[in-house]
Amino acid sequence: MAKQGQGSSHDLDGLTEAARDAAARAASGKGLPPVHLWNPPFCGDLDMRIASDGTWFYLGTPIGRPALVRLFSTILKREGDKHFLVTPVEKVGIIVDDAPFLAVEMIKDHDARGPLLRFRTNVDDWVTCDGESGLRFEFAPDGGVTPYLHVRAGLWAKVTRALYYDLVDIGEERMVDGHSMFGIASGGSFFAMADAELTREAH
């Protein structure tokens, strides 16, 4: 592929075919392709962008087929601060405005470890919130908080505003390193959001 802005030797159909081939090789079509094992040559940047609301764009136009977005999401890979679509034979760069996924649904459950949260992303992946796929919280200058859920291998999902309020409702206070912190318990882990005293003052 040529670099972005110079045209591409592959169109969307070509990339789609490569992605389908990669997915078919993954455990007989089940599960996710092992992109962490693939190190193909970099073939330039593709004019593809994932907007902050989770919409995928190709050549400036939204990709309107959910199945196609789902397919591309399975070959997404992050290296440092950059995101790529990767097949066994090629790697192309794409732009991600914020996080590549959105967490759009949350189920509250319990297991032997205590509270357990499970999230569904906008591409229909289910992620269990625990020590491996936990939450982090980003603070805006105006004091707003945005939670992010680790999906896999450095790929994150931004938690929707509606789910953020649900998280606040089930939040609790715990001592962390000698400080009382407000946060979320799930999967045997505690994800601190903010100083508990400041949280009480805000409410």
PyRosetta script that sets phi, psi and omega in degrees:
from pyrosetta import init, pose_from_sequence

init()
pose = pose_from_sequence("MAKQGQGSSHDLDGLTEAARDAAARAASGKGLPPVHLWNPPFCGDLDMRIASDGTWFYLGTPIGRPALVRLFSTILKREGDKHFLVTPVEKVGIIVDDAPFLAVEMIKDHDARGPLLRFRTNVDDWVTCDGESGLRFEFAPDGGVTPYLHVRAGLWAKVTRALYYDLVDIGEERMVDGHSMFGIASGGSFFAMADAELTREAH")
pose.set_psi(1, 140.2)
pose.set_omega(1, 175.7)
pose.set_phi(2, -76.9)
pose.set_psi(2, 165.7)
pose.set_omega(2, -179.7)
pose.set_phi(3, -71.5)
pose.set_psi(3, 157.0)
pose.set_omega(3, -176.7)
pose.set_phi(4, -55.1)
pose.set_psi(4, 137.7)
pose.set_omega(4, 179.2)
pose.set_phi(5, 91.3)
pose.set_psi(5, -11.7)
pose.set_omega(5, 179.6)
pose.set_phi(6, -109.1)
pose.set_psi(6, 7.9)
pose.set_omega(6, -175.9)
pose.set_phi(7, 87.6)
pose.set_psi(7, 168.2)
pose.set_omega(7, -176.0)
pose.set_phi(8, -133.8)
pose.set_psi(8, 141.0)
pose.set_omega(8, 177.5)
pose.set_phi(9, -77.1)
pose.set_psi(9, -11.9)
pose.set_omega(9, 176.0)
pose.set_phi(10, -118.6)
pose.set_psi(10, 135.0)
pose.set_omega(10, 173.4)
pose.set_phi(11, -95.3)
pose.set_psi(11, -175.4)
pose.set_omega(11, -177.5)
pose.set_phi(12, -63.0)
pose.set_psi(12, -34.2)
pose.set_omega(12, 179.2)
pose.set_phi(13, -63.7)
pose.set_psi(13, -39.8)
pose.set_omega(13, 179.4)
pose.set_phi(14, -64.1)
pose.set_psi(14, -43.8)
pose.set_omega(14, 178.9)
pose.set_phi(15, -66.6)
pose.set_psi(15, -37.6)
pose.set_omega(15, 178.4)
pose.set_phi(16, -62.0)
pose.set_psi(16, -43.4)
pose.set_omega(16, 179.3)
pose.set_phi(17, -63.2)
pose.set_psi(17, -41.8)
pose.set_omega(17, 178.9)
pose.set_phi(18, -64.6)
pose.set_psi(18, -39.9)
pose.set_omega(18, 179.6)
pose.set_phi(19, -66.1)
pose.set_psi(19, -39.5)
pose.set_omega(19, 178.6)
pose.set_phi(20, -65.5)
pose.set_psi(20, -40.8)
pose.set_omega(20, 177.1)
pose.set_phi(21, -61.1)
pose.set_psi(21, -42.4)
pose.set_omega(21, -179.8)
pose.set_phi(22, -64.7)
pose.set_psi(22, -41.7)
pose.set_omega(22, -179.8)
pose.set_phi(23, -66.2)
pose.set_psi(23, -36.8)
pose.set_omega(23, -179.1)
pose.set_phi(24, -66.2)
pose.set_psi(24, -29.1)
pose.set_omega(24, 179.8)
pose.set_phi(25, -78.3)
pose.set_psi(25, -15.0)
pose.set_omega(25, -176.1)
pose.set_phi(26, -83.6)
pose.set_psi(26, 102.8)
pose.set_omega(26, 176.0)
pose.set_phi(27, 48.0)
pose.set_psi(27, 50.2)
pose.set_omega(27, 179.3)
pose.set_phi(28, 55.9)
pose.set_psi(28, 37.9)
pose.set_omega(28, 176.5)
pose.set_phi(29, 88.7)
pose.set_psi(29, -1.2)
pose.set_omega(29, 179.4)
pose.set_phi(30, -107.0)
pose.set_psi(30, 144.6)
pose.set_omega(30, -178.7)
pose.set_phi(31, 81.7)
pose.set_psi(31, -172.9)
pose.set_omega(31, -176.7)
pose.set_phi(32, -99.1)
pose.set_psi(32, 145.9)
pose.set_omega(32, 176.0)
pose.set_phi(33, -60.3)
pose.set_psi(33, 145.5)
pose.set_omega(33, -177.6)
pose.set_phi(34, -80.2)
pose.set_psi(34, 66.7)
pose.set_omega(34, -175.7)
pose.set_phi(35, -62.3)
pose.set_psi(35, -24.4)
pose.set_omega(35, 179.8)
pose.set_phi(36, -67.6)
pose.set_psi(36, -16.4)
pose.set_omega(36, 179.4)
pose.set_phi(37, -94.6)
pose.set_psi(37, -8.3)
pose.set_omega(37, -175.0)
pose.set_phi(38, -98.1)
pose.set_psi(38, 131.4)
pose.set_omega(38, 176.3)
pose.set_phi(39, -133.7)
pose.set_psi(39, 63.5)
pose.set_omega(39, -179.7)
pose.set_phi(40, -76.2)
pose.set_psi(40, 168.2)
pose.set_omega(40, 178.0)
pose.set_phi(41, -66.6)
pose.set_psi(41, 146.2)
pose.set_omega(41, 176.1)
pose.set_phi(42, -73.3)
pose.set_psi(42, 127.8)
pose.set_omega(42, -174.9)
pose.set_phi(43, -109.9)
pose.set_psi(43, 16.9)
pose.set_omega(43, 178.7)
pose.set_phi(44, 100.7)
pose.set_psi(44, -179.2)
pose.set_omega(44, -178.3)
pose.set_phi(45, -95.7)
pose.set_psi(45, 139.2)
pose.set_omega(45, 176.1)
pose.set_phi(46, -99.8)
pose.set_psi(46, 144.8)
pose.set_omega(46, 179.0)
pose.set_phi(47, -78.2)
pose.set_psi(47, 68.8)
pose.set_omega(47, 178.1)
pose.set_phi(48, -131.3)
pose.set_psi(48, 139.3)
pose.set_omega(48, -176.1)
pose.set_phi(49, -141.3)
pose.set_psi(49, 139.9)
pose.set_omega(49, 172.6)
pose.set_phi(50, -106.4)
pose.set_psi(50, 113.5)
pose.set_omega(50, -177.9)
pose.set_phi(51, -74.4)
pose.set_psi(51, 167.5)
pose.set_omega(51, -176.7)
pose.set_phi(52, -65.6)
pose.set_psi(52, -18.8)
pose.set_omega(52, 177.6)
pose.set_phi(53, -92.2)
pose.set_psi(53, 8.9)
pose.set_omega(53, 177.3)
pose.set_phi(54, 89.9)
pose.set_psi(54, -3.2)
pose.set_omega(54, 179.7)
pose.set_phi(55, -74.9)
pose.set_psi(55, 132.8)
pose.set_omega(55, 175.7)
pose.set_phi(56, -93.9)
pose.set_psi(56, 133.2)
pose.set_omega(56, 178.3)
pose.set_phi(57, -118.4)
pose.set_psi(57, 142.0)
pose.set_omega(57, 171.9)
pose.set_phi(58, -128.5)
pose.set_psi(58, 124.1)
pose.set_omega(58, -175.9)
pose.set_phi(59, 54.4)
pose.set_psi(59, 35.9)
pose.set_omega(59, 177.1)
pose.set_phi(60, 82.0)
pose.set_psi(60, -0.5)
pose.set_omega(60, -177.5)
pose.set_phi(61, -112.6)
pose.set_psi(61, 134.2)
pose.set_omega(61, 178.9)
pose.set_phi(62, -59.9)
pose.set_psi(62, 139.2)
pose.set_omega(62, 174.3)
pose.set_phi(63, -82.2)
pose.set_psi(63, 109.8)
pose.set_omega(63, -171.0)
pose.set_phi(64, -87.8)
pose.set_psi(64, 1.3)
pose.set_omega(64, -177.9)
pose.set_phi(65, -103.7)
pose.set_psi(65, 105.7)
pose.set_omega(65, -179.1)
pose.set_phi(66, -54.9)
pose.set_psi(66, -35.9)
pose.set_omega(66, -179.0)
pose.set_phi(67, -64.8)
pose.set_psi(67, -34.5)
pose.set_omega(67, 179.7)
pose.set_phi(68, -71.8)
pose.set_psi(68, -41.7)
pose.set_omega(68, 176.2)
pose.set_phi(69, -61.2)
pose.set_psi(69, -42.9)
pose.set_omega(69, 177.8)
pose.set_phi(70, -59.5)
pose.set_psi(70, -44.1)
pose.set_omega(70, -179.7)
pose.set_phi(71, -60.5)
pose.set_psi(71, -48.5)
pose.set_omega(71, -179.9)
pose.set_phi(72, -63.8)
pose.set_psi(72, -34.0)
pose.set_omega(72, -178.5)
pose.set_phi(73, -63.8)
pose.set_psi(73, -25.5)
pose.set_omega(73, -178.0)
pose.set_phi(74, -76.4)
pose.set_psi(74, -15.7)
pose.set_omega(74, 179.5)
pose.set_phi(75, -113.4)
pose.set_psi(75, 21.1)
pose.set_omega(75, 178.4)
pose.set_phi(76, -81.7)
pose.set_psi(76, 136.8)
pose.set_omega(76, -178.9)
pose.set_phi(77, -139.3)
pose.set_psi(77, 142.8)
pose.set_omega(77, 177.3)
pose.set_phi(78, -113.1)
pose.set_psi(78, 133.8)
pose.set_omega(78, 175.2)
pose.set_phi(79, -131.5)
pose.set_psi(79, 111.2)
pose.set_omega(79, -174.1)
pose.set_phi(80, 66.2)
pose.set_psi(80, -126.7)
pose.set_omega(80, 178.8)
pose.set_phi(81, -99.6)
pose.set_psi(81, 7.9)
pose.set_omega(81, -176.4)
pose.set_phi(82, -111.1)
pose.set_psi(82, 152.9)
pose.set_omega(82, 179.9)
pose.set_phi(83, -117.2)
pose.set_psi(83, 145.2)
pose.set_omega(83, -177.7)
pose.set_phi(84, -138.0)
pose.set_psi(84, 154.7)
pose.set_omega(84, 164.3)
pose.set_phi(85, -100.2)
pose.set_psi(85, 128.3)
pose.set_omega(85, -170.8)
pose.set_phi(86, -127.7)
pose.set_psi(86, 133.8)
pose.set_omega(86, 168.5)
pose.set_phi(87, -121.8)
pose.set_psi(87, 174.3)
pose.set_omega(87, 179.3)
pose.set_phi(88, -60.7)
pose.set_psi(88, -18.4)
pose.set_omega(88, -173.7)
pose.set_phi(89, -117.7)
pose.set_psi(89, -9.0)
pose.set_omega(89, -178.5)
pose.set_phi(90, -154.2)
pose.set_psi(90, 156.4)
pose.set_omega(90, 177.7)
pose.set_phi(91, -137.6)
pose.set_psi(91, 126.4)
pose.set_omega(91, -179.8)
pose.set_phi(92, -125.6)
pose.set_psi(92, 141.0)
pose.set_omega(92, 179.9)
pose.set_phi(93, -83.3)
pose.set_psi(93, 143.4)
pose.set_omega(93, 173.8)
pose.set_phi(94, -131.2)
pose.set_psi(94, 166.9)
pose.set_omega(94, -179.6)
pose.set_phi(95, -101.5)
pose.set_psi(95, 132.7)
pose.set_omega(95, 174.4)
pose.set_phi(96, -121.1)
pose.set_psi(96, 115.2)
pose.set_omega(96, -175.1)
pose.set_phi(97, -65.7)
pose.set_psi(97, -38.9)
pose.set_omega(97, -178.1)
pose.set_phi(98, -136.8)
pose.set_psi(98, -94.5)
pose.set_omega(98, 174.0)
pose.set_phi(99, -115.0)
pose.set_psi(99, 149.5)
pose.set_omega(99, -176.4)
pose.set_phi(100, -71.9)
pose.set_psi(100, -19.2)
pose.set_omega(100, -177.5)
pose.set_phi(101, -126.3)
pose.set_psi(101, 164.2)
pose.set_omega(101, 170.4)
pose.set_phi(102, -119.5)
pose.set_psi(102, 140.1)
pose.set_omega(102, 169.9)
pose.set_phi(103, -92.3)
pose.set_psi(103, 114.7)
pose.set_omega(103, -168.9)
pose.set_phi(104, -114.0)
pose.set_psi(104, -9.4)
pose.set_omega(104, -179.8)
pose.set_phi(105, -147.4)
pose.set_psi(105, 144.8)
pose.set_omega(105, -179.8)
pose.set_phi(106, -134.7)
pose.set_psi(106, 135.0)
pose.set_omega(106, 175.9)
pose.set_phi(107, -116.0)
pose.set_psi(107, 128.9)
pose.set_omega(107, 178.1)
pose.set_phi(108, -96.5)
pose.set_psi(108, 126.4)
pose.set_omega(108, -176.9)
pose.set_phi(109, -140.9)
pose.set_psi(109, -176.1)
pose.set_omega(109, 175.7)
pose.set_phi(110, -140.0)
pose.set_psi(110, 150.1)
pose.set_omega(110, 168.4)
pose.set_phi(111, -139.5)
pose.set_psi(111, -165.2)
pose.set_omega(111, -176.3)
pose.set_phi(112, -61.9)
pose.set_psi(112, -20.9)
pose.set_omega(112, -179.4)
pose.set_phi(113, -87.3)
pose.set_psi(113, -10.5)
pose.set_omega(113, -178.4)
pose.set_phi(114, 117.0)
pose.set_psi(114, -145.3)
pose.set_omega(114, -179.9)
pose.set_phi(115, -57.8)
pose.set_psi(115, 143.6)
pose.set_omega(115, 179.5)
pose.set_phi(116, -140.7)
pose.set_psi(116, 123.1)
pose.set_omega(116, 178.7)
pose.set_phi(117, -107.4)
pose.set_psi(117, 137.2)
pose.set_omega(117, 174.4)
pose.set_phi(118, -123.8)
pose.set_psi(118, 136.2)
pose.set_omega(118, -176.6)
pose.set_phi(119, -119.7)
pose.set_psi(119, 142.9)
pose.set_omega(119, 171.4)
pose.set_phi(120, -104.9)
pose.set_psi(120, 133.0)
pose.set_omega(120, 178.6)
pose.set_phi(121, -90.2)
pose.set_psi(121, 173.0)
pose.set_omega(121, -179.7)
pose.set_phi(122, -70.0)
pose.set_psi(122, -9.0)
pose.set_omega(122, 174.3)
pose.set_phi(123, -110.5)
pose.set_psi(123, 20.8)
pose.set_omega(123, 172.1)
pose.set_phi(124, 67.0)
pose.set_psi(124, 28.6)
pose.set_omega(124, 167.2)
pose.set_phi(125, -87.4)
pose.set_psi(125, 139.9)
pose.set_omega(125, 173.5)
pose.set_phi(126, -102.6)
pose.set_psi(126, 129.1)
pose.set_omega(126, -175.9)
pose.set_phi(127, -124.6)
pose.set_psi(127, 126.2)
pose.set_omega(127, 176.1)
pose.set_phi(128, -87.5)
pose.set_psi(128, 128.2)
pose.set_omega(128, -178.7)
pose.set_phi(129, -83.8)
pose.set_psi(129, 110.9)
pose.set_omega(129, -179.9)
pose.set_phi(130, -153.6)
pose.set_psi(130, -158.0)
pose.set_omega(130, -177.5)
pose.set_phi(131, -65.1)
pose.set_psi(131, -25.3)
pose.set_omega(131, -179.5)
pose.set_phi(132, -89.4)
pose.set_psi(132, -38.9)
pose.set_omega(132, 179.3)
pose.set_phi(133, -121.9)
pose.set_psi(133, 81.6)
pose.set_omega(133, -174.0)
pose.set_phi(134, -101.8)
pose.set_psi(134, -174.1)
pose.set_omega(134, -179.7)
pose.set_phi(135, -104.4)
pose.set_psi(135, 147.0)
pose.set_omega(135, 166.5)
pose.set_phi(136, -132.6)
pose.set_psi(136, 161.1)
pose.set_omega(136, -174.1)
pose.set_phi(137, -129.3)
pose.set_psi(137, 129.0)
pose.set_omega(137, 178.3)
pose.set_phi(138, -107.3)
pose.set_psi(138, 135.2)
pose.set_omega(138, -178.4)
pose.set_phi(139, -107.2)
pose.set_psi(139, 129.7)
pose.set_omega(139, 177.0)
pose.set_phi(140, -86.0)
pose.set_psi(140, 159.4)
pose.set_omega(140, 178.9)
pose.set_phi(141, -56.4)
pose.set_psi(141, -28.7)
pose.set_omega(141, -178.9)
pose.set_phi(142, -84.2)
pose.set_psi(142, 3.6)
pose.set_omega(142, 178.6)
pose.set_phi(143, 95.4)
pose.set_psi(143, -6.4)
pose.set_omega(143, 178.6)
pose.set_phi(144, -68.1)
pose.set_psi(144, 151.0)
pose.set_omega(144, -178.1)
pose.set_phi(145, -120.0)
pose.set_psi(145, 134.5)
pose.set_omega(145, 175.3)
pose.set_phi(146, -123.3)
pose.set_psi(146, 119.1)
pose.set_omega(146, 177.0)
pose.set_phi(147, -84.0)
pose.set_psi(147, 148.9)
pose.set_omega(147, 174.4)
pose.set_phi(148, -129.8)
pose.set_psi(148, 141.1)
pose.set_omega(148, 178.9)
pose.set_phi(149, -110.3)
pose.set_psi(149, 129.5)
pose.set_omega(149, 177.0)
pose.set_phi(150, -75.0)
pose.set_psi(150, 121.1)
pose.set_omega(150, -177.4)
pose.set_phi(151, -90.7)
pose.set_psi(151, -54.8)
pose.set_omega(151, 178.4)
pose.set_phi(152, -174.1)
pose.set_psi(152, 143.3)
pose.set_omega(152, 168.5)
pose.set_phi(153, 44.7)
pose.set_psi(153, 49.7)
pose.set_omega(153, 177.2)
pose.set_phi(154, 79.6)
pose.set_psi(154, 4.8)
pose.set_omega(154, 177.1)
pose.set_phi(155, -96.8)
pose.set_psi(155, 131.0)
pose.set_omega(155, -173.6)
pose.set_phi(156, -118.3)
pose.set_psi(156, 156.1)
pose.set_omega(156, 173.7)
pose.set_phi(157, -117.6)
pose.set_psi(157, 129.3)
pose.set_omega(157, 173.9)
pose.set_phi(158, -77.6)
pose.set_psi(158, 129.6)
pose.set_omega(158, 179.9)
pose.set_phi(159, -80.0)
pose.set_psi(159, 129.2)
pose.set_omega(159, -177.5)
pose.set_phi(160, -62.8)
pose.set_psi(160, 158.5)
pose.set_omega(160, -177.6)
pose.set_phi(161, -60.0)
pose.set_psi(161, -39.4)
pose.set_omega(161, 180.0)
pose.set_phi(162, -62.0)
pose.set_psi(162, -42.6)
pose.set_omega(162, 179.4)
pose.set_phi(163, -70.8)
pose.set_psi(163, -30.3)
pose.set_omega(163, 176.0)
pose.set_phi(164, -58.7)
pose.set_psi(164, -44.4)
pose.set_omega(164, 179.1)
pose.set_phi(165, -64.9)
pose.set_psi(165, -35.3)
pose.set_omega(165, 175.7)
pose.set_phi(166, -63.9)
pose.set_psi(166, -38.7)
pose.set_omega(166, 177.9)
pose.set_phi(167, -64.3)
pose.set_psi(167, -43.2)
pose.set_omega(167, 179.2)
pose.set_phi(168, -60.1)
pose.set_psi(168, -38.7)
pose.set_omega(168, -179.0)
pose.set_phi(169, -63.3)
pose.set_psi(169, -31.0)
pose.set_omega(169, -177.3)
pose.set_phi(170, -103.1)
pose.set_psi(170, 5.8)
pose.set_omega(170, -179.6)
pose.set_phi(171, -67.1)
pose.set_psi(171, 161.0)
pose.set_omega(171, -179.5)
pose.set_phi(172, -146.5)
pose.set_psi(172, 167.1)
pose.set_omega(172, 179.5)
pose.set_phi(173, -101.9)
pose.set_psi(173, 135.8)
pose.set_omega(173, 175.9)
pose.set_phi(174, -143.3)
pose.set_psi(174, 157.1)
pose.set_omega(174, 176.3)
pose.set_phi(175, -82.9)
pose.set_psi(175, 126.4)
pose.set_omega(175, 178.0)
pose.set_phi(176, -128.6)
pose.set_psi(176, 114.9)
pose.set_omega(176, -179.9)
pose.set_phi(177, 52.2)
pose.set_psi(177, 40.6)
pose.set_omega(177, 176.7)
pose.set_phi(178, 83.2)
pose.set_psi(178, 3.8)
pose.set_omega(178, -180.0)
pose.set_phi(179, -119.6)
pose.set_psi(179, 141.2)
pose.set_omega(179, 175.7)
pose.set_phi(180, -79.7)
pose.set_psi(180, 117.7)
pose.set_omega(180, -176.1)
pose.set_phi(181, -120.5)
pose.set_psi(181, 145.2)
pose.set_omega(181, 173.0)
pose.set_phi(182, -95.2)
pose.set_psi(182, 132.0)
pose.set_omega(182, -178.4)
pose.set_phi(183, -167.1)
pose.set_psi(183, -164.3)
pose.set_omega(183, -173.7)
pose.set_phi(184, -120.3)
pose.set_psi(184, 129.4)
pose.set_omega(184, 176.1)
pose.set_phi(185, -99.3)
pose.set_psi(185, 131.7)
pose.set_omega(185, 177.5)
pose.set_phi(186, -163.8)
pose.set_psi(186, 136.8)
pose.set_omega(186, 173.3)
pose.set_phi(187, 60.2)
pose.set_psi(187, 31.9)
pose.set_omega(187, 179.4)
pose.set_phi(188, 81.1)
pose.set_psi(188, 5.0)
pose.set_omega(188, 178.9)
pose.set_phi(189, -121.7)
pose.set_psi(189, 158.9)
pose.set_omega(189, 176.8)
pose.set_phi(190, -122.9)
pose.set_psi(190, 125.5)
pose.set_omega(190, -176.6)
pose.set_phi(191, -109.1)
pose.set_psi(191, 101.7)
pose.set_omega(191, -175.2)
pose.set_phi(192, -69.9)
pose.set_psi(192, 132.3)
pose.set_omega(192, -180.0)
pose.set_phi(193, -100.2)
pose.set_psi(193, -48.0)
pose.set_omega(193, -174.9)
pose.set_phi(194, -161.9)
pose.set_psi(194, 165.8)
pose.set_omega(194, 175.5)
pose.set_phi(195, -58.9)
pose.set_psi(195, 130.2)
pose.set_omega(195, -174.3)
pose.set_phi(196, -61.8)
pose.set_psi(196, -39.4)
pose.set_omega(196, -179.2)
pose.set_phi(197, -64.3)
pose.set_psi(197, -41.8)
pose.set_omega(197, 178.3)
pose.set_phi(198, -65.4)
pose.set_psi(198, -35.6)
pose.set_omega(198, 178.4)
pose.set_phi(199, -65.1)
pose.set_psi(199, -42.0)
pose.set_omega(199, 178.5)
pose.set_phi(200, -63.6)
pose.set_psi(200, -40.2)
pose.set_omega(200, 179.7)
pose.set_phi(201, -64.5)
pose.set_psi(201, -35.2)
pose.set_omega(201, -179.2)
pose.set_phi(202, -68.7)
pose.set_psi(202, -23.2)
pose.set_omega(202, -179.4)
pose.set_phi(203, -104.4)
pose.dump_pdb("model.pdb")
